[in-house]
Amino acid sequence: MRRIRHSRHRPIRPGSGPDPCKARGAATVLGFGLVALHSLVLFVPLGLAAFAHPGAMVTSHELAIAKARIAAGQQPAAGALSYMQSRPEAGLSYAAAPVPNVHQDAYGANDVGGWTMMYDARAAYLHALLWAVTDSPAHAQKSIQILNAWCYALRSIGGVNAKLIGAAALIGFENAAELLKHTNSGWSISDQNQFVTMLRTIGYPLIQDFSPSSNGNWDSIITHAMIDMGVFLDDQVIFDRAVNYFKSGAGNGSLPHYVRTDGTTQETARDPEHENMGISGLIGTAQTALHQGIDLYSFPDNRLLAGAEGVAARIYVYAPIPVPYPCWEMAYNHFHTLGGFAMPNTALVLARSGVRPEDYGLMTGIGYGTLTSYGMTVPLQKSTFGQVKALYGR
């Protein structure tokens, strides 16, 4: 089967890094690796890495293209922006409502702040994107306000659904933070440090061991939250852990365990909505990895393409769901627009009324792909330092 050619992850040196929960930024050094750059030899702290920024779900290259399209009034970018601006959560009067001790049980029962956390994560990411493509400082400040409200208030996320809702919210928060940190938004260093503290003391401990006994949509979304966290924190250990779980994790949500070669998934016999969640998490992880020079889309033998087309068929033809979880613009752009693969089922989903422009999936943390992924080229990024270990480990 054909693969789309991208730069490959360049293993530089073996070894493990510091415990991500105890790392303290660039000052944390438990050992050193040697990295040769031309004739210069640099010492690189193990566990810390040089990542491309912004480089989680969206890159500066994609933002520049989106801005140019908007300025020229090109569709569907201009329409996507108008839709995003029309959302209630895009208003500058939006106020975050952080809950110190979030709790939610199965299927949303006994919710204390769980839905609110995910709503606020959506708003934070939306305002950060609006800032990045319109240069409106008011949107940057609104996103900063939301992130600050949560990172200073949050103390715990608990309940049966803790890992799932925590991961979904983390994706939105992390991608907002990634844009704000690397676009001169005015987010203060002290507030950024508090956000880092939230990730290292609450976010990462919550998701670090995945949820291997759950249905696979959980681990796929957790893996996406973890890889985005690794990029924002410049933490190679966290990043590698996500990449390796995607490829060989023990749970139902690793790619080989979730998607079968015939395009069915571990949740096909359950319902298409949860399949959509599962495939969304895998696509989100692959998108972030690609932005860091690692091609997970084609691993192994374009399995994700088979899964995307299979799920698309089921949510469109066999058991239609009212509004699919976003992810389809990313998959279609990568495999069809760039790779030349036929994706008739995904094309049908995207053409369905109410799907394009894409909104945001509260339970997946992915959204607004019509603005950020439609018809996008993906320039080669430098690979991150370090070596993705054979086992997901640590």
KETI-730901 format. One line per field, with one value per residue (C-alpha): x, y, z; residue number from 1; residue in one letter. Coordinates in nm, 2 decimals. Example, Ala and Ser with C-alpha at 12.3 -4.5 7.8 and 13.67 -1.06 7.14 Angstrom:
2
px: 1.23/1.37
py: -0.45/-0.11
pz: 0.78/0.71
n: 1/2
res: A/S
END
This chain:
394
px: 0.00/0.12/0.25/0.27/0.63/0.72/1.03/1.10/1.18/1.56/1.68/1.98/2.04/1.89/1.81/1.53/1.47/1.36/1.02/0.78/0.59/0.91/1.07/1.11/1.17/1.51/1.68/1.60/1.89/1.94/2.18/2.30/2.30/2.52/2.36/2.58/2.46/2.69/3.04/2.90/2.84/2.57/2.47/2.10/1.92/1.75/1.38/1.38/1.36/1.36/1.00/0.86/0.62/0.34/0.32/0.04/-0.29/-0.20/0.13/0.24/0.25/-0.12/-0.22/-0.04/-0.23/-0.56/-0.50/-0.42/-0.73/-0.94/-0.79/-0.87/-1.22/-1.15/-1.40/-1.44/-1.19/-1.39/-1.71/-1.54/-1.42/-1.77/-1.91/-1.66/-1.72/-2.09/-2.06/-2.19/-1.86/-1.67/-1.82/-1.59/-1.83/-1.77/-1.67/-1.50/-1.64/-1.36/-1.45/-1.16/-1.27/-1.42/-1.62/-1.81/-1.92/-2.02/-2.23/-2.21/-2.38/-2.31/-2.14/-1.96/-1.79/-1.70/-1.91/-1.82/-1.45/-1.49/-1.70/-1.43/-1.16/-1.35/-1.38/-1.01/-0.91/-1.16/-1.05/-0.68/-0.75/-0.95/-0.65/-0.41/-0.60/-0.75/-0.47/-0.74/-0.58/-0.92/-0.95/-0.60/-0.69/-1.01/-0.83/-0.57/-0.84/-0.99/-0.67/-0.56/-0.90/-0.86/-0.49/-0.51/-0.83/-0.82/-0.72/-0.85/-1.05/-1.23/-1.50/-1.55/-1.51/-1.21/-0.96/-1.19/-1.32/-0.98/-0.81/-1.08/-1.05/-0.67/-0.65/-0.85/-0.65/-0.31/-0.38/-0.49/-0.18/0.04/-0.09/-0.08/0.27/0.42/0.23/0.32/-0.02/0.08/0.04/0.28/0.56/0.42/0.08/0.24/0.44/0.11/-0.04/0.27/0.22/-0.14/-0.03/0.25/0.07/-0.29/-0.31/-0.02/-0.07/-0.43/-0.36/0.00/-0.11/-0.39/-0.70/-0.63/-0.93/-1.18/-1.32/-1.07/-1.21/-1.07/-0.71/-0.72/-0.83/-0.59/-0.30/-0.39/-0.39/-0.06/0.12/-0.01/0.11/0.46/0.48/0.37/0.60/0.89/0.90/1.04/0.95/0.58/0.58/0.75/0.52/0.22/0.38/0.47/0.13/-0.03/0.19/0.21/0.00/-0.16/-0.51/-0.80/-0.71/-0.37/-0.40/-0.33/-0.58/-0.85/-0.85/-0.86/-0.73/-1.08/-1.17/-1.38/-1.28/-1.29/-1.62/-1.79/-2.03/-2.11/-2.22/-2.08/-2.07/-1.81/-1.62/-1.62/-1.46/-1.20/-1.10/-1.09/-0.84/-0.61/-0.63/-0.55/-0.25/-0.12/-0.17/0.04/0.31/0.32/0.37/0.68/0.82/0.68/0.45/0.19/-0.07/0.08/0.16/0.12/0.04/-0.21/-0.43/-0.57/-0.70/-0.89/-1.03/-1.14/-1.32/-1.48/-1.61/-1.72/-1.93/-2.09/-2.17/-2.31/-2.48/-2.55/-2.62/-2.61/-2.54/-2.68/-2.34/-2.02/-1.73/-1.48/-1.16/-1.27/-1.10/-0.77/-0.80/-0.93/-0.66/-0.38/-0.49/-0.68/-0.57/-0.20/-0.18/-0.41/-0.61/-0.97/-1.19/-1.55/-1.71/-1.52/-1.62/-1.98/-1.95/-1.79/-2.06/-2.34/-2.54/-2.41/-2.07/-1.87/-1.75/-1.64/-1.74/-1.57/-1.61/-1.65/-1.56/-1.26/-1.10/-1.08/-1.24/-1.24/-1.06/-1.22/-1.02/-0.70/-0.68/-0.88/-0.64/-0.33/0.02/0.24/0.60/0.87/0.94/1.26/1.24/1.25/1.56/1.56/1.47/1.12/1.18/1.06/0.82/0.59/0.74/0.78
py: 0.00/0.35/0.58/0.95/1.05/1.28/1.34/1.07/1.09/1.09/0.88/1.06/0.88/0.61/0.65/0.77/1.12/1.26/1.18/1.43/1.48/1.61/1.79/2.17/2.30/2.36/2.35/1.98/1.77/1.40/1.32/1.44/1.31/1.42/1.57/1.65/1.94/1.98/2.02/2.14/1.91/2.01/1.87/1.81/1.73/1.40/1.43/1.79/1.85/2.11/2.11/2.31/2.58/2.63/2.27/2.08/2.07/2.39/2.53/2.88/2.77/2.67/2.99/3.20/3.03/3.07/3.44/3.49/3.31/3.51/3.84/3.73/3.63/3.27/2.99/2.79/2.97/3.30/3.11/2.91/3.22/3.38/3.06/3.06/3.43/3.36/3.10/3.22/3.11/3.35/3.65/3.87/3.86/3.49/3.41/3.10/2.92/2.71/2.44/2.34/1.97/1.84/1.52/1.31/0.95/0.73/0.88/1.22/1.12/1.32/1.59/1.87/2.10/1.84/1.98/2.33/2.24/2.11/2.41/2.64/2.44/2.49/2.86/2.90/2.73/2.92/3.26/3.16/3.07/3.39/3.58/3.40/3.46/3.81/3.97/4.09/4.13/4.10/3.74/3.67/3.82/3.63/3.30/3.39/3.47/3.13/2.95/3.15/3.09/2.71/2.67/2.88/2.71/2.35/2.10/1.76/1.57/1.27/1.02/0.73/0.96/1.16/1.04/1.09/1.43/1.54/1.44/1.61/1.93/1.92/1.90/2.23/2.40/2.28/2.39/2.73/2.76/2.65/2.93/3.19/3.11/3.13/3.43/3.72/3.72/3.90/3.58/3.65/3.41/3.37/3.27/3.03/2.87/2.82/2.65/2.42/2.34/2.24/2.01/1.85/1.81/1.74/1.68/1.44/1.23/1.18/1.04/0.90/0.54/0.56/0.36/0.02/-0.16/0.09/0.10/0.23/0.58/0.66/0.58/0.74/1.07/1.04/0.97/1.29/1.49/1.35/1.42/1.78/1.81/1.69/1.95/2.24/2.14/2.06/1.73/1.44/1.17/1.26/1.30/0.97/0.79/0.91/0.81/0.46/0.40/0.50/0.24/-0.05/0.03/-0.25/-0.09/-0.09/0.26/0.20/0.21/-0.17/-0.26/-0.01/-0.02/-0.36/-0.40/-0.41/-0.07/-0.19/-0.09/-0.22/-0.03/-0.12/-0.35/-0.08/0.24/0.48/0.78/0.61/0.49/0.85/0.96/0.69/0.77/1.14/1.08/0.88/1.14/1.42/1.23/1.17/1.54/1.66/1.40/1.50/1.86/1.74/1.54/1.20/1.02/0.82/0.86/0.58/0.34/0.05/0.05/0.34/0.16/0.50/0.55/0.23/0.32/0.67/0.54/0.26/0.49/0.75/0.49/0.38/0.73/0.83/0.53/0.26/0.45/0.82/1.05/1.40/1.59/1.39/1.46/1.68/1.53/1.47/1.78/1.67/1.31/1.41/1.67/1.43/1.12/1.26/1.61/1.55/1.17/1.11/0.83/0.80/0.87/0.86/0.79/1.08/1.31/1.22/1.30/1.64/1.72/1.65/1.96/2.09/1.93/2.19/2.43/2.20/2.29/2.16/1.82/1.86/1.50/1.49/1.84/1.87/2.14/2.41/2.20/2.37/2.68/2.50/2.19/2.23/2.21/2.27/2.17/2.04/2.16/1.93/2.01/1.93/1.60/1.63/1.53/1.19/0.84/0.70/0.39/0.05/0.02/0.30/0.25/0.48
pz: 0.00/-0.08/0.19/0.19/0.23/0.51/0.71/0.96/1.33/1.36/1.65/1.80/2.12/2.33/2.70/2.92/3.06/3.39/3.53/3.36/3.68/3.85/3.56/3.62/3.27/3.12/3.46/3.51/3.41/3.51/3.23/2.90/2.54/2.26/1.95/1.65/1.44/1.14/1.30/1.63/1.92/2.17/2.51/2.53/2.86/2.84/2.85/2.71/2.34/2.06/1.92/1.64/1.78/1.75/1.67/1.82/1.62/1.43/1.30/1.21/0.84/0.86/1.04/0.78/0.50/0.69/0.74/0.37/0.26/0.50/0.38/0.02/0.11/-0.01/0.08/0.28/0.51/0.52/0.59/0.86/1.03/1.02/1.17/1.45/1.52/1.54/1.82/2.16/2.32/2.08/2.25/2.45/2.74/2.78/3.14/3.26/3.55/3.70/3.95/4.19/4.23/3.90/3.92/3.66/3.66/3.37/3.09/3.26/3.58/3.90/3.71/3.91/3.67/3.41/3.12/3.23/3.21/2.86/2.75/2.88/2.70/2.38/2.44/2.53/2.20/1.99/2.12/2.08/1.71/1.66/1.80/1.58/1.25/1.31/1.53/1.77/2.12/2.28/2.18/2.31/2.64/2.66/2.60/2.86/3.11/3.07/3.10/3.40/3.57/3.54/3.61/3.93/4.06/3.96/4.23/4.11/3.84/3.98/3.91/3.67/3.37/3.51/3.25/2.95/3.04/3.17/2.84/2.63/2.82/2.83/2.45/2.42/2.70/2.56/2.21/2.33/2.54/2.25/2.03/2.30/2.41/2.06/1.91/2.13/2.30/2.62/2.84/3.13/3.22/3.57/3.44/3.19/3.47/3.67/3.36/3.34/3.71/3.64/3.36/3.56/3.89/3.78/3.41/3.35/3.66/3.56/3.21/3.24/3.27/3.01/3.05/2.89/3.02/2.88/2.53/2.29/2.24/2.59/2.52/2.18/2.33/2.62/2.38/2.19/2.51/2.60/2.27/2.27/2.63/2.54/2.26/2.49/2.77/2.53/2.71/2.50/2.75/2.75/2.38/2.32/2.56/2.35/2.02/2.15/2.30/1.97/1.80/2.05/2.36/2.55/2.56/2.32/2.20/2.04/1.66/1.60/1.87/1.77/1.39/1.21/0.86/0.72/0.86/1.15/1.50/1.85/1.90/1.57/1.74/2.00/1.81/1.55/1.79/2.01/1.70/1.58/1.91/1.88/1.53/1.62/1.89/1.67/1.39/1.63/1.76/1.41/1.31/1.60/1.54/1.17/1.28/1.46/1.17/1.26/1.03/1.23/0.96/0.75/1.04/0.98/0.61/0.63/0.89/0.99/0.64/0.65/0.99/0.88/0.57/0.77/1.04/0.79/0.61/0.93/1.06/0.72/0.58/0.83/1.15/1.08/1.38/1.37/1.39/1.36/1.59/1.40/1.26/0.90/0.75/0.89/0.76/0.42/0.37/0.47/0.28/-0.01/-0.09/-0.01/-0.06/-0.35/-0.18/-0.26/0.04/-0.09/0.25/0.42/0.13/0.19/0.56/0.48/0.22/0.46/0.58/0.91/0.90/0.71/0.84/1.13/1.48/1.80/1.96/2.34/2.41/2.17/2.19/1.81/1.61/1.34/1.09/0.79/0.88/0.99/0.78/0.45/0.15/0.37/0.28/0.56/0.53/0.67/1.03/1.21/1.41/1.78/1.97/2.14/2.03/2.05/2.25/2.14/2.43/2.55/2.89/3.19
n: 1/2/3/4/5/6/7/8/9/10/11/12/13/14/15/16/17/18/19/20/21/22/23/24/25/26/27/28/29/30/31/32/33/34/35/36/37/38/39/40/41/42/43/44/45/46/47/48/49/50/51/52/53/54/55/56/57/58/59/60/61/62/63/64/65/66/67/68/69/70/71/72/73/74/75/76/77/78/79/80/81/82/83/84/85/86/87/88/89/90/91/92/93/94/95/96/97/98/99/100/101/102/103/104/105/106/107/108/109/110/111/112/113/114/115/116/117/118/119/120/121/122/123/124/125/126/127/128/129/130/131/132/133/134/135/136/137/138/139/140/141/142/143/144/145/146/147/148/149/150/151/152/153/154/155/156/157/158/159/160/161/162/163/164/165/166/167/168/169/170/171/172/173/174/175/176/177/178/179/180/181/182/183/184/185/186/187/188/189/190/191/192/193/194/195/196/197/198/199/200/201/202/203/204/205/206/207/208/209/210/211/212/213/214/215/216/217/218/219/220/221/222/223/224/225/226/227/228/229/230/231/232/233/234/235/236/237/238/239/240/241/242/243/244/245/246/247/248/249/250/251/252/253/254/255/256/257/258/259/260/261/262/263/264/265/266/267/268/269/270/271/272/273/274/275/276/277/278/279/280/281/282/283/284/285/286/287/288/289/290/291/292/293/294/295/296/297/298/299/300/301/302/303/304/305/306/307/308/309/310/311/312/313/314/315/316/317/318/319/320/321/322/323/324/325/326/327/328/329/330/331/332/333/334/335/336/337/338/339/340/341/342/343/344/345/346/347/348/349/350/351/352/353/354/355/356/357/358/359/360/361/362/363/364/365/366/367/368/369/370/371/372/373/374/375/376/377/378/379/380/381/382/383/384/385/386/387/388/389/390/391/392/393/394
res: M/R/R/I/R/H/S/R/H/R/P/I/R/P/G/S/G/P/D/P/C/K/A/R/G/A/A/T/V/L/G/F/G/L/V/A/L/H/S/L/V/L/F/V/P/L/G/L/A/A/F/A/H/P/G/A/M/V/T/S/H/E/L/A/I/A/K/A/R/I/A/A/G/Q/Q/P/A/A/G/A/L/S/Y/M/Q/S/R/P/E/A/G/L/S/Y/A/A/A/P/V/P/N/V/H/Q/D/A/Y/G/A/N/D/V/G/G/W/T/M/M/Y/D/A/R/A/A/Y/L/H/A/L/L/W/A/V/T/D/S/P/A/H/A/Q/K/S/I/Q/I/L/N/A/W/C/Y/A/L/R/S/I/G/G/V/N/A/K/L/I/G/A/A/A/L/I/G/F/E/N/A/A/E/L/L/K/H/T/N/S/G/W/S/I/S/D/Q/N/Q/F/V/T/M/L/R/T/I/G/Y/P/L/I/Q/D/F/S/P/S/S/N/G/N/W/D/S/I/I/T/H/A/M/I/D/M/G/V/F/L/D/D/Q/V/I/F/D/R/A/V/N/Y/F/K/S/G/A/G/N/G/S/L/P/H/Y/V/R/T/D/G/T/T/Q/E/T/A/R/D/P/E/H/E/N/M/G/I/S/G/L/I/G/T/A/Q/T/A/L/H/Q/G/I/D/L/Y/S/F/P/D/N/R/L/L/A/G/A/E/G/V/A/A/R/I/Y/V/Y/A/P/I/P/V/P/Y/P/C/W/E/M/A/Y/N/H/F/H/T/L/G/G/F/A/M/P/N/T/A/L/V/L/A/R/S/G/V/R/P/E/D/Y/G/L/M/T/G/I/G/Y/G/T/L/T/S/Y/G/M/T/V/P/L/Q/K/S/T/F/G/Q/V/K/A/L/Y/G/R
END
